[in-house]
Amino acid sequence: MPGTKKSNKIGWATRREKESTRATQEVSGPDINGLSIDELIGLISSPMSEEIDLPCVHRAIELAKSIDGIPRQNDVLSACMRKLLRGKSPKEQQVRSLRRLVFGLGDTLLIAKTGFGKSIIFHAYSILTGKITIQLVPLSKLGEEQAEDINKYQVTGTNACLVSHETKRKHANLAREIRLGKYTHILTSPEQTAMDWFLELVLDVDFRDRIGLVAIDECHLVSTWATFRDAYAKLFTLRASLLPSVAWFGCTATLTKEQEAEVLRFGGFRKEGLEMGELEIIRTSVDRPDISLHFLPIPPRTHTSLQCLYPLLDEAARDVIRTTPPLDNGGRVSNVDGLAFSGTEASDTEAREHLRLGNWYQAGMQNVHGLWASKTHRQKGVPSRKMNQW
C-alpha cells in the first residue's frame, strides 16, 4: 500500500513542524506549557504582533479540550478569529460553528446570507488545528479565489491549493506534494474526489490521518446540481473512505426544506441530533435589508425601453460622487462593481447614451454591460448571446 512507510512524513510536513518549533521559541518563548488559558489568550490577542501565534493557539486549544477548559472554548476561538479578522470581532454563529469542528462536537450545516462570513470558518479550521481541510467548490474560478484568500492570511505553515483538471495538467507533481503535506487546504470538486488519484491518496495512512475536515461550499448544489453533476449526489461515498473523526461542514445562503432533505441524504452528513458527532443545523436570518424591490408603471409604447430605470442609475452615480473623494486626475474609485442589464439592441444603445451624458463615468463606474438578443431569439427563449461593454 503506497505511503504507509514512516519515511513519507518527510518533506513539507516535517518542514512545518520545524517552523512551528522555531515559532514557539521566537514568538512565545522557550516554554508555554506552564501558561494558563487566560495567559495564552492574552498572548494570542496581543496587539504587539499582527500575526497569529500558532504555538499559543495550539496549546490553548489543547487545554480547552479538558473538562476544566470547556467553558473557555468560545473565548479561545474568539481570540483566534479576531486575529484572523484583523481586529474585527467574529459573529456568534461563526464561533459556534468553528467550536463544533475544532473540538469534535459533530457535523455542522450553516445557513447564512451572502456576506455573512461563512468562509472564515473552514479557512480557520486548519490554521487552528494543523489538520487538513478538503474544501469542495462548484467552480474552478471560485476555488482559485478562495485559495488566494486563504494564502493572504500569511500564517506560517498554511498553504492552499486548487486541484482541477487544469492545475493537475500544469503541475505534474501536485498529487505528490499533497501527499507529503505541503498543503493544509485542498480545494477541489466532487468529481475530483471520485477519481483514482484521490482514492489512492486517501489510502495513504499518513495522509488520511492528517485530514480533519470536509467543507462543502454552496451545499445547496448537492440538490440543485445533482441531476447533471452526479458526483454531488455521491458525496456520502467520500465519507466512507475517510476516518470517522473527520468533521463535515456545509454552508449556503439559501436552502429550502426539500433541498435540505436532499443535502442531508446525499451530502454525507450524519443525522441531526444532540449526541456527540451528530449534525447541528445553525440557521441565521437571510434577510437582506440592502436589497429592495421597486415596482414602477411602464409608460405606454415604452415596454422595450429602460427609461424607467434611469432614476435608479442616476441615484447610484450621485451616491458614489457623494461618498467617494475624487482622485488627483478628477476621477473616482467606485464602490459599485458595475452594472448589468438585459434588453433589446435599441434599449442597449439608448441606455448607453444616457449613461454617457449623465454622471455614470464621472462616478468612476466603468464596468457596464448590456446584454441583448434578437426578437426571434427572445421568442424562442434563447438566452442573450451578445454582450456590449462600454
Secondary structure, 3 states (H helix, E strand, C coil): CCCCCHHHHCCHHHHHHHHHHHHHHHHCCCCCCCCCHHHHHHHHCCCCCCCCCHHHHHHHHHHHCCCCCHHHHHHHHHHHHHHHCCCCCCCHHHHHHHHHHHCCCEEEEEECCCCCCCHHHHHHHHHHHCCEEEEECCCHHHHHHHHHHHHCCCCCCCCEEEECHHHHHHCCCHHHHHHCCCCCEEEECHHHHCCHHHHHHHCCHHHHHHEEEEEEECCCHHHHCCCCCHHHHHHHHHHHCCCCCCEEEEEECCCCHHHHHHHHHHCCCCCECCCCEEEEEEECCCCCCCCCCCCCCCCCCCCCCCHHHHHHHHHHHHHHHHHCCCCCCCCCCCCCCCEEEEECHHHHHHHHHHHHHCCCCCCCCCCEEEEECCHHHHHCCCCCCEEEEC
